[in-house]
Amino acid sequence: MTIVKLLKRSPFWVSCVVLVLCWAAVVPAQVCVSGTNAALSCDGVDDWVRVPDDAALDGFADFTIEFWCRPGTNLNQGLVSKFRHASSSNDDDAYSIRVYPPGVLRVQLASGAVASGTHDGTAILSDGAWHHVAVTRRGDAVSAFVDGVSDLNFNFSGVLNATDTPLALGALLLASDNPLRHLGGHLDEVRIWNQHRTQSEIQQHMNGGLAGSEPGLVAYWRLDDGVGQVVTDASPTGVNGALGVSVAIGSDDPSWIFAFPAPVVYCGTIGGGQANTPEATLMVNGIGMGSAAGPFVVGVVGGSSGVLSWRGLPGASIALISGPLNGGYSIAGVGSLDVGTPPAFSDMIVHLNGFIFPGIFFFFLDPNGAFDLTVTAPLLPPGTTWGNIQGVVALPGFSNYSALRPTAAFRVDIL
């Protein structure tokens, strides 16, 4: 990647900002999931994931089902379904969530012999971007959210059926449990809760990983296995799925992908990134990641923005430090942010406490370190790695940089 070297050592590029910040304002750190940030890619022909029936996966009163998806077409195709669509009875159906022409969300539920009928949203899921979907019910009120925004509301009463139907990811099911309406696209971070999740709870946690032990979480397929035929359930239920109809390798197996990570913050495994110190708490889009070591990975849709925030204890000086990444420019003892493809000046626009800094830069903040870094992703092809930050550290002064390692602690991928 060619980098335009725009950093100039002048007072314009060095800002000292004094901010008073109470410790109580720091958002509690959400778990930083270690491991490979993978997802599933389905071919739209025969790929799917089969999860065997388990009592924890249906029979709900209140519930929430959520996941990230990236459908490649606007055809009728399954996302998450425990529903025998060609059955003569509704008794073996529970829930069906799919994409339906012209590319919107379609939800169908069943209780006893009664089915809800189909209910369609309005947000387009098949636009080439990753979207977060959450379907939740409290009492009789069913709501669906796309990217945290209300998309669909209807009423349906009765406890969802407890069936022996397998759970299908990336497909719908016939009465014979054979799959149909296969997803052509990507799927990630599938979570099932036996409780209602509010809109604010959905928004707060949709961009971060979970520990798997959260109250009410009854199934959690991170889809980060990356290799093999097993899809691991990270919840206490432990109901693992298989690529295709079984763990045997077959043509109906989805592929593991890594070039298009869903917009969930992870602690990556690509080298030993510089850790953020405990006095420099990192937040991404409002999710606190604490002092866990990087490199972190976050996805940003080209043309949209993401907010990186660092909050320090009172009296802690914070420095944003970047190293000579991808051939980028670095000032000895200070560092720089190495980002983008030419022209780098327009690739990245940074808003720092009201100041606008395009291109490559570095910052010091003292004495009560705190700042928000808003990065606007350029319109680059999906899968482009864009932007590396070596680390954010709290230091007693601005002289000791010997512990910094020249590897990225934060990475932004275009989705």
N, C-alpha and C positions, 0 to 999 in steps of 0.2 A: 504494500500500500504506500503510495507516494504521499508525503506530508509537506504542505506548504509551511515554511518556518516563519511564523509571524511574530513570535515573542520578542519583545524589545524590553531591555532592562531600563525602565524609566519609572518615575513616580506614578504614572498613569496605570501601570500594571500591578502596583503593590498598594493594597488598601488595608488599613488597620481600622477595624470597626469595633467600637465599644458597645456591647449590648449587655443589659442586665437580664439574666434568665434564672428563674427559680428551678430547683431540682424537680419540684412537683410537676413541672410542665413537660418533663420527658415522658414520652409514650412508652409504656412497658414493652420490652422487647418480645416480639413474636419469634417463634422458633425458626432458626436458620437451618434448613434441611441440607444435610451433607449428602453428597453422592452425585450421580450423573443426571443432568437435566435432560432427560429424554422424553419422547412422546410416541404415540402410535400413528402410523400412516396406513390408511386403508385404501384399497385400489378401486372400490366402487363396483367390483365384479363379484367376489366371493369372500373377501376378508371380513373377519369379525372376531370377537372375543367371547367365549362362553364361560360364564361363572355358574357353578352348580347351585341349585336351590339351597337356601338356608333360611331358617325361621327368622333371622334378624333382618332379612332383606325385604320383607313385606308385612302385611297385617298392621299397618300404621293407622293411627288417628291423625295426630299432627305429624308432619314430616318435612324434610327438605332434601332435595336431590340437586346437586350442583356439579359442574364440570366446565372445562374449557374445550372449545371445538373450533375447527377451521374447515367447514365444508367447502369442497372444491366446485360443487355444482348446486343448482337450486332444485334438484330432483327430489322426489319423495324418498327419504333415506333415514334409517334408524340411528339414534344417538345412544340413548339408554332406555332399555325396554324390558319389562317383565310382564309380558302381555301376549297371549296367543291370538293373533289377529284373524286367523281363519277358523277359529273354533265356533261351534254352534251354540256355545254358552259363554256368559261372562264370568262364570264362577272361577275359571282358571286364569283370569286376568287381574292385574294389579295397577300397573302404570306404564305408559308409553310416552316417550319424549323423542321427537324426531324433527327433521327439516322437511318442509312441505312447500311446493311451488307457491309463490315466486321466490322461495328461499327463506321463509319465515319459520318461526318456532310453532310446532303443533303438539298439544298436550291432550292426553286421554287417560281417564282413571276408571276404576271399577270397584264396586262394593256389592257383594252378594251377586244377584242376577242383574244388577243395574249398572250400566256404563254411563259415563258422563257425556258421551258424544265427543266430538273433536272440537277443540278450541284453539284458534290461531292468533299469534301475535302479529306485530307489524314491523318490527326491526328485521332488517335483512341480515342473515347470518352468512350468506354465500358470496360475500364481497371480497374474498381473498384475505381477510384479516382474521386474527384470533378473536373469539368472543367468549365471554363468560356467561353461562346460563345457570340460573337457579330457579327451581320450582318449589314452592313452599306452601303449606296449608296450616291454618290455625282455625279450629272449629270447622265451619263449612266454607270458609273463605280461602280460595286458592289464588295465589299470585305467582307470576313468573317475571323474572328480571333478566334483562340482557345488559351485560356490562354494568350491573348495579342499578340500572334504570328500569322503572316499571314498564312492562311490555304487554301484560295480559292479566286479566282478573275474571274469575267466575266462581260460582258457588257449587259445591258438591258435598253431599252429606254421606255419612257412614264410614266405618273403618275399612280401609283398603283390604282386599282379599288376601288371605294367607294361602298362597298357592304352591304347587310343586313345580311351577314353571321356572326354567333356568333364566338367569339374567343375561341379556345380550347387550354387548357394547359394540356399537358400530353397525347394528343391523336390527331388523324386526324379526319376529318369529311366526311360523305357521303353527297350526294345531299339532303337527308332528314334531315340533321343536326344531325343524329345519329353518335356516335363516333365509331371509329375503330382504329386499330394499337396503342393500349394503351401502354404507357410507363411503363416499369418495372424498377423502380428506383426512384431517388429523384430529386426534382426541387426546386429552390430557387431564390429570387431576380430578378423577371422579370420586365424589364424596356423597355418602348417604347418611342422613341423620334421622333419628326417630323423634324429632322435635322440630317445632317451628323456629326458623331463623328470621330475625327482623332484617329489614333492608339495610340498616346500619351495620349489623353483624355480617351480612353478606359482603358489603362494601369493604369492611375492615379487614376481612380475611381472604378475599378472593385472590389477591396478588401475592400471598405469602404461603409458605408451607405450614403444615400442621404436624404436631407431635404424634398424632394417631390415638392419643388417650383422652382427648377432649370429651367432656360429658355429652352424651347424646349421639356421638359419632359411632355408627354401627358398621360402616364399611368405608374404606379409603384406599383406592387404587391410585397411587402416585403416577404409575406408568413410567417409572424411571428405571425399570429393571435393565433395559438396554441390551440385554443378550438373553438367549434361551427362549423357552416356550411358556414359562410361567409368568402370570401377572399377579404380583404379590399384594395382598390386602394388608395394609399397615395398621389396621385397627385391631382391637382385641378379638373381634370376631374371627379373623384369620381365614376367611373364605377366599382362597386363591382361585384365579381364573386361568384359562389356557388360551393361547393363540390358536384360533380355529376351533374345531369341534373337540379336539383333544390335545394332549401334550406332544403327540406325534407330529413331526414336521409334515406340513401339507401345503397345497396351493392356496388354502383358505386362511393362511397365517398373515396377519398384518406385519409390517416392517417396523423396526425400531429406528427412529430418526433423531438426529442431533442438530441439524442445520437450522431448524425452525423451532427453537424452544418457546414454549408458551410463556406468557408474561407473568411468571411467578419467580420471586427472588429466591435464589439458591446459594449455598456455599459450594462453589464449584470445586473441581478436582484437578484443574489445569495448572498445577504447580503451587508452590507455597506462597500465596499472596501476603502482602503486608497486612497484619491485623489492625483493625481500629482499636485504639486503647480504650479501657473502660470509661475514661473521662470524655471520650468522643463517641457518643452514641449515634449510630447511623440509622436513618429512617429513609425508606423508599416509598414514595406515594403514601406517606403517613404510617407505614408499617415499620415498627422499630426492630432493627436487626441487631442491636447491641454491639458488643465488641468482638463478635465472632470473626475469625480470620477469613479472608477472601481466598480466591477471587469470587465476588458475587456476580451473578448474571441476572440481568433483567431485560425483558423484551419491550420495545417501544414501537408502535406502528409508525411507519414513515410519515412525516408531516405533523405528528402529534408530539406532545410534551410529557416528560416525566419529571418529578420533583425529588431531588436527593437532598436530605436535610441532615445536618450534624448539630448535635446539642451537647454542650459540655457543662461540667460542674462549675459553679461560680469560682472564678479565679484561675480556671484552666485555660491556657492558651492553646488554640487549635491551629494546625497547619495542614492545608491540603497540598499533598506532595505527589508529584508524578515523575516517573523516571524516563529514560530514553527508550520508549516503546515504539516499535515499528519504525525505527529510524527518526523519531521525533526529536525536536530540539530540547536541550536540557541545560540549565545554568547550574554550575557546580555549587553544591550546598543548598540549592533552592529547589530546582526541578521545574517541570512544566506539565501541562496536560497535552497529550499527543492524541489527535483526533482527526478522523475524516479523510476523505479523498479530495483532491483539488476541485474547486477552490476551497480550501479549509476555512477561509474567512467567512464564507456564507454557509458552510456545512453545519456550524454550531453557533447558536445564539444563547448566551448565558445571562440570566438575570440574577444578580447577587445583591440582595437587600436594596433593590431599586436601581443599581448600576447595571449597565448593559456591557458585556464583554464578548465580542465575537472572536472566534478562533482559539488560539493556543494561549494558555495563561497559567498563572499561579496566584495563590492568595495566602496571606497571614491574617489571623483574627485574634485580637487581644484586647482586654484581659479575660472577658467572660465569653469564651468561644461559642459562637452559634451562627450558622448561616444556612440559607436555602439556596440550592443550585438547581435552576430549572433548565433542563436540556431539551431543546426542540430538535427532534430527529429529522435528518434530511430525507428527501424522497429517493431513497436508494432501494435496490432490489431486496426482497425478503431474504433473510439469512446473512446479510452483511453484518460483520462485526464492526461496531462503530464506537470508538471512545474507550480509553483505558485510563483509570486513575490508580496510582500505585497505593496510596493509603491516606488515611486521615488520622493524625495522631495528636494527642495532647502533650505538650512539652513545657518544661519549666522555662525554657527560653528558645531562641531561634538559632541555636548553634550546634546541637547534637543531631546529626542526620546519619551517623555511621550505621545505625541499626536498620535503616531502610533497605529493603530488598528490591531489585529492579524487576519485579513482576507485578502484574496488574492485580489489584484488590477489588476492582469493580470493572465490569464490562457491560456494554450496552449492545444488544442485538436488534437489528431492524426486523420487524415481523411482517 
